[in-house]
Amino acid sequence: MDTFSDLLAGFAAALTPQNLVLALIGCVIGTLLGLLPGIGSTAGIAILIPLTFTLDTASAIIMLAAIFYGTAYGGTITSVLLNIPGEGESAITCIDGYEMTKKGRAGVALTIAGVGSFIGGTIATIGLVLAAEPLADLGLRIGPPEFFSLVIVGIALLVGLIGESVVTGLISASVGMLIAMVGIDPIAGLPRFTFGSAHLFDGVSFVPVLVGVFGLGELLANAGGTARRPSAPTLRELLPTRTDLRRAAPAIGRGTGIGFLIGLVPGVTNAISSLLAYSSERKISRYRSELGSGAVEGVAAPETANNAHANAALVPLFTLGIPTSPAIAVLMGAFLMNGLTPGPRLFVEEPLLVWTVIASLFIGNAILLLLNVPLVGLWTRLLAIPYPVLSALILVFIIIGSYAINNSIIDVYLMLFFGVVGLVFRRLNVPLAPLVLTLILGPLIESALRQSLQISRGDFSIFLTRPISLTLLIVAAVIVVSSVLGSRLKPQGKADLPTDATV
């Protein structure tokens, strides 16, 4: 009952005109930042922190948090309409989102994404209210062995993304893993595969790779006259049908659960939640055979998981003082700059502030829904711009976005190189989804494996003697076995994922 009273007090503070306006401003800025490749939530929050110095603490955190989850929807817009993921978590949406755009269903895809994001974010926030402390305790039990096993589950789900040709799928996955190996060795602290370039000590940034492979690769493919340019949808085509909503509902439910649970684990990014949600749909969805060719489930599941993860990631921050991602770490910095230390004591020392921020999450999700879903028609008008003009604008944006990550021309060169890689993959019918998965999971699995072996002094049995780790490994084994058996039982020539798809 005390929790309910505290939440009501938080709503009373969050619903003041000043805080409502700041939440709206944060959502708008976040959406606009998400539209620009390379300018994600981390950079957006960091850049705009100085603007909040004149605000009181609660108002500043509300605005910065709104920017945090607002960027997720902005990235969805470019992924669906232009096949350009601004962040890793948006990449998986390109698979079916852009296919829906090519079929004239861009409005439906964006509406489903908006509704799913609202539901996932809202339910995750309810979970934050009801079960923050016990769920944060569960997340704290995830050590390197459990984290390794969790990532192994993600790798196991790679089998579902490989498509018809296992060989080409493994080639794509290997390329992603090789890219992920560039940088400083996480244990020895020595550079590897950097070719003497200090710029590569931190590894190859996700954004130049993703923007190059998807965005520039798509531009190059269209320039060759091999792709049909989608047109702007009519008003009738903007609205989902009852069938769309009925099919999306189970995917939204599953995406919410996956995103919320994965978001509790420190160190796991939104991208993994999106990938796991999409891969799960390929295993259990009633319409899994349509995934990869423009199915609403392929948009609903990852987008819902993305937003549910974003809100769930605040649980460890508020209850344990543990930032679970770079963006959350920057948000934690905003707390510290205002003289507050996130953690259990914060609920005792500043209860009104904490519950005001939590209440603002409900309000912010509602603002994003009201702000973006009615504007779906406006976003889709981007497709009415003549293609030569639009392609030139896209090229300018992806170059600026790639440069802005580290203010380095090297990232632009990397983007151009991987644009050619994306074109070659398309020409050779090599799927891009495995590359994305291993690029994101590669550093995580290596670091977790080597840390675990350090703890056990080289004894691999550590993964089998810890209950959570063993359970996750069993789940991974079941996924692999079911995938192999399922592929053998399929009619000859039927592919999991069309290899000529953009991802």
Buried (B, 14 or more C-beta within 10 A) or exposed (E): EEEEEBBEBBBEBBBEEEBBEBBBBBBBBBBBBBBBBBBBBBBBBBBBBEEBEEBEBBBBBBBBBBBBBBBBBBBBBBBBBBBBBBBBBBBBBBBBBBBBBBBBBBBBBBBBBBBBBBBBBBBBBBBBBEBBEEBBEBBBEBBBBBBBBBBBBBBBBBBBBBBBBEEBBBBBBEBBBBBBBBBBBBEEEEBEBBEEEEBBEEBBBBBBBBBBBBBBBBBBBBEEEEBEEBBBBEEEBBBBEEEBBEBBBBBBBBBBBBBBBBBBBBBBBBBBBBBBBBBBBBBEBEBBBBBBBBBBBBBBBBBBBBBBBBBBBBBBBBBBBBBBBBBBBBBBBBBEBBEBEBBBEBBEEBBEBBBBBBBBBBBBBBBBBBBBBEBBBEBBEBBEBEBEEBBEEBBEBBBBBBBBBBEBEBBBEBBBBBBBBBBEBBEEBBBBBBBBBBBBBBBBBBBBBBBBBEEBEEEEEBBEEBEBBBEBBEBBEEBBEBBEEBBEEEEEEEBBBBBEBBB
